[in-house]
Amino acid sequence: MNKKPQFRINLKSKHLLAIMTIVCIVAIVGTFASGVGTEQMQETAGLFVVPFQKGIEHLSGQVENMLETFKEKKALVEENEDLKFQLENLMSENNKLLQDQTELTDLQELYQLDQEYGDFPKVAARIISKDPGNWYDTFMINKGSNDGIRVDNNVIAGKGLVGIVTNVGPNWSTVRSIIDDASHVSAMTVSTQDNLVVEGDLELIDEGKLRFVQLYDQENKVTAGERIITSNISEKYVEGLFIGYVSGVEQDTNNLTKVGTIVSPVDFRHLRDVLVITINKQDILSEE
């Protein structure tokens, strides 16, 4: 059985509005033509035309408000994206300035250190890797034998002694710092020239301190604030390198010597650049 074709009328809203407008106009004209009185026309307009007109005006107002709101939101989104872009640029520039300032400070400290120990030949190097952990107890630098660096060269940075070169390649070297547990430095006090040994202690360095032992001070002259430097009797460290200030002294259990702590002027948590003294203690002894 064949189904009868069904007809559907699909009208868009704008077409429907146009048709309704035409119908209203035709109704008005027809009313004039049929001699309908003014009062009847007003009643008809009040019932049909006026509500329709108000509806159109209300709808038009809502559309305008929506368009205006959309424009405002779009402008705010664009402005927000622009502000985000500017903020990212400012943060990037600020980070670059901070990095440059830090690097400049490090270079100024190295220059001052180079001037302070001007009698020793030195090579500037940058740290390229280190052992795991927060502290630079063992690390690698980007200079080696091609630059005149040898095993047992002393390493300085900041305002004092950092450590000693333990291994050398053509363009790299490894350094063991004085905070390492395996480090022992022969040192002495500046005011009394009493000898002592500075030992590395990774637990104590969390307080920014080193440990010293074997201080012979029967007259109790060594107190907090005493400067500690490398000793003239050290086998591997050249004499006179600044190690730090005494922060505490107490009697050892043997009742013969004293032990204590030293505050280092070197920031062993944020090392970046160092100076390597390219002459060894044995070289100096051979020249004498």
C-alpha positions in Angstrom: 0.0 0.0 0.0 1.4 3.4 -1.0 1.5 6.0 1.7 0.2 9.4 0.9 2.9 12.0 0.7 3.1 14.3 3.7 3.7 17.9 3.3 5.6 19.9 6.0 6.1 23.6 6.2 9.4 24.7 7.7 9.6 28.4 8.4 12.4 30.3 9.9 11.6 32.7 12.7 12.5 35.8 10.5 10.1 34.5 7.8 7.3 34.0 10.4 7.8 37.5 11.7 7.5 38.9 8.2 4.3 37.0 7.5 2.8 38.1 10.8 3.7 41.7 10.0 2.1 41.5 6.6 -1.1 40.0 8.1 -1.3 42.8 10.6 -0.9 45.4 7.8 -3.6 43.7 5.7 -5.9 43.6 8.7 -5.5 47.3 9.3 -6.1 48.1 5.7 -9.1 45.8 5.6 -10.5 47.5 8.6 -10.3 50.9 7.0 -11.9 49.6 3.9 -14.8 48.0 5.7 -15.6 51.2 7.5 -14.8 50.0 11.0 -14.9 52.8 13.5 -12.0 54.3 15.2 -12.9 52.8 18.5 -13.1 49.3 17.1 -9.8 49.8 15.5 -8.2 50.9 18.7 -9.7 47.9 20.5 -8.3 45.6 17.8 -4.9 47.3 18.0 -5.0 47.0 21.7 -5.8 43.3 21.5 -3.4 42.3 18.8 -1.0 44.9 17.4 0.2 46.6 20.6 1.1 43.4 22.5 2.8 42.1 19.4 4.8 45.4 19.0 5.8 45.4 22.7 6.9 41.8 22.4 9.1 42.7 19.4 10.6 45.7 21.3 11.3 43.5 24.3 12.9 40.8 22.2 15.0 43.4 20.4 16.1 44.9 23.7 17.1 41.4 25.0 19.1 40.7 21.8 20.9 44.1 22.1 21.7 43.3 25.7 23.0 39.9 24.8 25.2 41.3 22.0 26.5 44.0 24.3 27.3 41.5 27.0 29.0 39.2 24.5 31.1 42.1 23.3 32.1 43.0 26.8 33.1 39.4 27.7 35.1 39.1 24.5 36.9 42.3 25.2 37.6 41.1 28.8 38.9 37.8 27.5 41.2 39.5 25.0 42.4 42.0 27.7 43.0 39.1 30.1 45.1 37.2 27.6 47.1 40.3 26.8 47.8 40.8 30.6 48.8 37.2 30.9 51.3 37.6 28.1 52.7 40.8 29.6 53.0 39.1 33.0 54.9 36.1 31.6 57.3 38.5 29.8 57.9 40.5 33.0 58.5 37.3 35.0 60.9 36.0 32.4 62.8 39.4 32.4 62.8 39.5 36.2 64.2 35.9 36.5 66.9 36.8 33.9 67.8 40.0 35.9 68.0 38.0 39.1 70.2 35.3 37.4 72.5 38.0 36.0 72.7 39.7 39.4 73.6 36.5 41.1 76.3 35.7 38.5 77.7 39.2 38.8 77.9 38.9 42.6 79.7 35.5 42.2 82.2 37.1 39.7 82.8 40.0 42.0 83.6 37.7 44.9 86.0 35.7 42.7 87.7 38.8 41.5 88.2 40.0 45.1 89.4 36.5 46.1 91.8 36.6 43.1 93.2 39.9 44.3 93.5 38.6 47.9 95.6 35.7 46.9 97.4 37.4 44.0 100.7 35.6 44.7 99.2 32.3 43.4 98.5 31.5 39.7 94.8 30.6 39.3 92.3 29.3 36.8 88.6 30.1 36.9 86.2 27.1 36.4 82.5 26.4 36.5 80.9 23.5 38.3 79.2 21.2 35.8 78.0 18.3 38.1 78.0 17.1 41.7 77.2 14.1 43.8 73.5 13.7 44.8 72.4 15.7 47.8 72.0 19.3 48.8 75.7 20.0 49.5 78.6 20.4 47.2 80.8 17.9 49.0 82.2 16.3 45.8 81.7 17.9 42.4 83.2 18.3 38.9 84.4 21.4 37.1 84.9 22.2 33.4 88.6 22.7 33.4 91.4 20.1 33.5 95.0 19.3 32.5 94.7 21.3 29.3 94.3 24.3 31.5 97.2 23.5 33.8 95.1 21.9 36.6 96.7 19.0 38.5 95.8 16.6 41.3 96.1 18.3 44.8 95.5 21.8 43.4 93.7 23.9 46.0 90.2 25.2 45.2 88.8 28.5 46.6 85.5 30.4 46.2 83.3 33.0 47.9 85.7 34.2 50.6 87.6 31.1 51.5 88.8 27.5 51.0 86.5 25.1 49.2 88.6 21.9 48.8 91.2 20.1 46.7 91.4 18.5 43.3 91.3 14.7 43.5 91.2 13.6 39.8 92.0 15.3 36.5 91.0 14.8 32.8 91.9 16.9 29.7 89.0 19.2 30.2 87.5 18.3 33.5 88.5 17.8 37.2 86.8 16.4 40.3 87.0 18.3 43.6 86.5 17.0 47.2 85.4 19.9 49.4 86.4 20.4 53.0 82.8 19.6 54.2 83.2 16.0 52.9 83.5 13.3 55.6 86.8 12.2 54.2 88.4 15.6 54.3 91.1 16.6 56.8 92.8 19.9 56.6 95.9 20.9 58.7 95.1 24.4 59.9 96.1 27.0 62.5 94.7 30.0 64.5 95.8 33.4 63.2 96.3 35.1 66.6 98.1 32.3 68.5 99.3 30.2 65.5 98.2 27.0 67.3 97.8 24.0 65.1 94.6 22.0 64.7 92.8 19.8 62.2 89.6 20.8 60.4 87.4 17.8 59.6 84.4 17.5 57.2 81.1 16.6 58.8 78.0 16.4 56.5 75.7 16.4 59.5 77.3 19.5 61.0 77.3 21.4 57.7 73.5 21.5 57.9 74.2 24.2 60.5 76.7 25.9 58.2 79.6 24.7 60.4 82.8 22.5 60.2 84.5 20.6 63.0 88.0 21.0 64.4 90.0 18.7 66.7 93.5 18.5 68.2 93.8 22.1 69.2 96.4 22.5 71.9 95.4 25.6 73.9 96.3 25.3 77.6 96.1 29.1 78.1 92.5 29.3 76.8 93.4 32.0 74.3 91.3 30.7 71.4 87.7 31.9 71.6 84.7 32.4 69.3 85.6 34.7 66.4 89.1 33.4 66.0 90.2 33.2 62.3 91.3 29.8 61.1 93.6 29.4 58.0 95.5 26.6 56.4 98.7 25.8 58.2 102.3 26.0 57.2 102.8 22.3 58.0 100.0 21.1 55.8 101.2 18.6 53.2 98.6 19.4 50.4 97.2 22.9 51.2 99.2 26.1 50.6 99.6 28.2 53.6 97.3 31.1 54.6 94.0 30.1 52.9 91.0 31.3 55.0 88.9 28.5 56.3 86.5 30.2 58.7 85.8 31.6 62.2 85.7 29.6 65.4 82.1 29.4 66.7 82.6 27.2 69.7 85.4 25.6 71.8 85.3 22.9 74.4 87.7 20.5 76.1 88.2 17.2 74.4 87.6 13.9 76.4 91.4 13.4 76.6 91.7 16.6 78.7 94.8 17.5 76.6 93.4 19.2 73.5 90.3 21.0 72.5 87.6 20.5 69.9 85.0 22.9 68.5 83.2 24.2 65.5 84.0 26.7 62.7 81.7 28.8 60.6 82.7 28.7 56.9 82.4 31.8 54.7 81.7 29.6 51.7 78.1 28.7 50.7 78.5 25.0 50.1 74.8 24.7 49.1 75.0 27.1 46.2 78.4 26.9 44.6 78.7 27.8 40.9 82.1 29.2 40.0 85.5 28.5 41.7 89.2 29.4 41.4 91.8 26.7 41.1 95.3 27.5 42.4 97.5 25.8 39.8 100.6 25.5 42.0 100.8 22.8 44.7 102.2 22.9 48.1 105.0 20.5 47.0 105.9 22.9 44.2 106.3 25.7 46.7 108.5 23.6 48.9 110.7 22.6 46.0 111.3 26.2 45.0 112.5 27.1 48.5 
